[in-house]
Amino acid sequence: MTEIKTYSAVAMQLAARSIENAPDKATARTQMMDLIKEVEGKIRSSCIFIQQYAGNPVKLAVLPEYLLTSYPGRISIPDFADKAALEINGPEYEAMGAMAQRLNIFIAGNAYETDENFPGLYFQACFIIAPSGDVVLRYRRLNSMFAPTPHDVWSKYLDIYGLDGVFPVAKTEIGNLAAIASEEILYPEIARALALRGAEVFAHSSSEIGSPLDTPKDIGKRARAQENMAYVVSANTAGIRDSSMPLASADGNSMVVDYKGRVMAESNTGETFTAFADINLEALRAARRKPAMTNFLARQRLELFAPIYSGISPQKADGLIQNNDIQTPDRDYFLRTQEESIERMIKAGLI
């Protein structure tokens, strides 16, 4: 493996396409495969332009959150899993792997997927596919308001995948890569856990309301980059097609942030590749190895906080396991769970 110290990364701001109105599973799957073909052409053209314009070849392209399907809405969890969730070794991953091979780049993205170990559920997964076509990283979103997560089946999930499967970091020729899903950029613990496992570049797939004002996620992107001394490549959707919402409701603000928290490039609205910038691994690693007040990773005193974190968990683990069996929740389960968490915090005098 020949390491590439400097290269371009691009946040591909593309429109997601909802499968909500697809009449059946076959139609939804055809729609998803057609979109993969469409995306390949857009990445190829963008990579050619970026190299000609900026000089360095593109080695990492980050795609937006749930690009192939959009979000489930009120479709039941089993129905959405059947209609839209990818199988781990299914044809959609195979098609994206072939795309990564033809383009000779790493492709990071996000999709809903099933897992035979957890029948009746789906997880929202971030993935990174290498130029070989292999999925080299699969991260399942841990904090979600309206979808099952590994934490909801924590004891079984940890037995099967271990901590490496919960907080994966892929050591590649373009650096140590990790993935953060959507609003999880707002949770410092997730990025910090990945950084402490060696992550240097965070691929952030998102679908969010863009604005000329600072959004919570924009602040989070810069904060997570600065405090972890890592790059953030964040791709937002350029709207959601075939949805009842106005097209541009989730659009704009894709960006690349350097390890000092500086925005290097940011997109306006619409489908675009304009959030691209150079990733300089040598500079990042030099900063991490330098004794200085600005070396935030080296100055961590994590033992200070371990007793607090271990003693309090507003949202409990294993909420979808009863008598050792996996439970399939209804859509309102997640709201009820949060209401119970708030009630526990009130009783404990925390809020």
Disulfide bonds with the S-S distance in Angstrom:
none
